[in-house]
Amino acid sequence: LARDIFRNPEDDEDEWLGTEAEHDGISELKWTCPINTTGAGDISIIYHLAFLAPGHGDSLWNSSRCIAEHILDPKLRAGLLGTLLLDNEQNGSKFSWPPKTCLEFGAGAALPSLALLMAGAQKVVFTDRYVNEQTFDALKLSIEKNALAWNIGEEEISRRTAIAGHTWGEEIEILLKAVAASETNDAEGSENENAQHVDLLIASDCIYNPTYHSALLQSASALIEPSTGIFIVGYSLHGNVPTSHVERFFTEAKQEYGLEVVLELVVEYSEGQMGIGSVDEERGNVYLKILACRDSVHCKDINS
């Protein structure tokens, strides 16, 4: 394929493991997350890129890498989530770690979802827009190979993961069903019909095109757990539209969908967007913002 003929593996920061022999058009790479905690070893994740993935899902973007780093490294995680992880005597328990139910929009390489699986999340739902089977074959490979590396058995990985096609703004019933079939099952293994919301939503570099802001917010607002759930949005500024147009996402989130920013930070990547070979430092920076429902315990704390 053209992707493999013309690409130079040395351009990748991650270790290129080649093209899957039984899956034409799917490349396999290994990403290593350095852990800053004393005595902790680095963590490696195998991920796959589908040549025919929708949008720009055939590349690894800094925001995906950045969110995964903040999931896996305890110090970074504390810096991102801050007081959201603490108990509050007035409002009760806040966001718990590891989360019970998680869902990633436009997963692509799915580093955040894979990191959540490694971190112990009870259920992780990988979603992307359905264009072809190749995208979902790549996700299946990533789950299978990491499960093997992390000694997670077939029964457990089947219970803790799900892959679903989802076009933002459209029906979410299949996603709710995937979330319900989680480790919240009762002792007899029946599905928990009350698991109708998601504790942690993630969107990595999904808001660069303002055309899709409303659709993404429709899905997110319908899925998020209203009291303690959070929605992590990571993005870089690619210059395709003015910055103000990208950031209107958060204005619309607040005004139209009742989702407010409760925490935010900027992470600099001086090497640029390595996944696409861009050395533009400004384009390499990642902006992380955490949203929560207006009536959630997180927003009440900010407004109190």
Salt bridges, closest charged atoms under 4 A:
ASP12 OD2 - ARG7 NH2 1.96
GLU13 OE1 - ARG65 NH2 3.37
GLU15 OE1 - LYS30 NZ 3.45
GLU20 OE2 - HIS48 NE2 3.89
GLU20 OE2 - LYS145 NZ 2.82
GLU28 OE1 - HIS48 NE2 2.77
GLU28 OE1 - LYS145 NZ 2.76
ASP58 OD2 - ARG3 NH1 3.71
GLU69 OE2 - ARG65 NE 3.66
GLU156 OE2 - ARG160 NH1 2.95
GLU183 OE2 - ARG159 NH2 3.00
ASP205 OD1 - HIS238 NE2 2.98
GLU260 OE2 - ARG294 NE 3.06
GLU264 OE1 - LYS289 NZ 3.82
GLU271 OE2 - ARG65 NH2 2.60
ASP301 OD2 - LYS94 NZ 2.22
